[in-house]
Amino acid sequence: MRKVVNFLLEFMELFERQKEKSPKKTPLADRMRPQNLDEFVGQKHILGKDSVLRKAIEKGELQSMILWGPPGTGKTTLAYIIAQQAGAHFVAFSAVTSGIKEIKQIMVEAKKQKEFYNRKTILFVDEVHRFNKAQQDAFLPYVEKGDIIFIGATTENPSFEVISALLSRSKAYTLDPLIEEEIKVILNRALKDKEKGLGEFNLKLEDKVLDFIAQMANGDARVALSTLEFAVLNTPPDKNNQRVITLKIASDSMQKKALLYDKAGEEHYNIISALHKSLRGSDPDAALYWLGRMLAGGEDPLYIARRLIRFAVEDIGNADPQALQVTVAAKEAYHFLGSPEGELALAQAVVYLATAPKSNSIYKAFENVQKDIQQTQALPVPLHIRNPVTKLMTDLGYGKDYQYPHNYKDHFVVEDYLPNNLKGRKYYHPTEVGFEKEIKKRIEWWDRKRGEGKSNPPKRS
């Protein structure tokens, strides 16, 4: 009896899904969604023939999981296939439109499925990173009791966006952007499929059209299919009733490359890191590319300008003191000109920084200073270099025996300026690169003067 009930439930769900996904009403990307693992394209690192996940799916041995990857890589499709393979009750849940109230309603239904029909419920939560901590907490009791198999999909790093309690009860899988050849496989399927795809149309594609769409989709199958569908539906048949899709039509349909860049997400940090490391590696071409990627993705140019200023002081410093001036000037130029003209000032600064001599001596010196400050706390200023602004301070010895350098030859006299506990400490070690080579010579000259002065040290009472 239970098997009959399960069969009827599956048939009803299948009927509803097919009714909802009428080819006339749904986008091509949805109609061409794979129905099983054999149709699934890409992600061989987790779904290959001998992979642990594939074997688990085929055996129906399911566990809660997080699917992490960029848009259009198959997260939703994979969750649906897993549910279908296991004969489970599948519930799709959007973090954008649903809350804790809806969660509780779904859990009541999940308990019924388990108790009355001995049927698992797979709860698929799209964009799980949009849930706050309290909303994510609401899943935990049901996951722990086994009332649901939780599958969360996210474009953000789950280490930062999913609470640790839920993450520890789930297995995280990373989905990669599809390569161009994989996207072309998907596009060709759509062109040949007469039932769900575009096979009913009399189409002719110019050479390189599929290559262009696959490249510009940037690893997103949904973008590729949507572009192809738009091009076909908006190209009228010619006198031979044939729709000829040219490279220009494909380009116009794409409009703009689908750049993966989230100003508040992980990719933001990935790309700014790439820019910073390209500058540090003295590669102006790579640095210009990552600058362009950030600007094309909608990043605030003044944020980029601030990062360039930071780079000038952190990775160049006194090896080229002009670097700081160039980056500050670029920030001012952008502030004055705006986009797009001001972006050239940022590009100029990027090339200057990439080709400038590098040194992190200032960064390391100040880092060591901060370490000493934390370890030694507030060491007192030596009395002889304190400023005696009152009579009491003078009576207490403030400024006593201070030697004014301008009264001595070369405007220099041997003196101790650090606290007693840190006498002789050296923080700044200039390199032999760029202008720091000159600074190093200057420091060595002052050190020689100190050596000469110590043979006849000043007297103090």
PyMOL commands that set and color helices and strands:
alter all, ss='L'
color gray80, all
select helices_A, chain A and resi 2-20+28-31+44-47+52-59+75-86+100-117+128-130+133-137+140-145+158-161+164-168+180-192+209-216+221-233+247-254+266-280+284-296+301-319+322-337+341-355+361-376+383-385+391-395+405-407+409-411+420-422+436-454
alter helices_A, ss='H'
color red, helices_A
select strands_A, chain A and resi 65-68+89-94+121-126+149-154+171-174+203-205+243-245
alter strands_A, ss='S'
color yellow, strands_A
deselect
rebuild
show_as cartoon
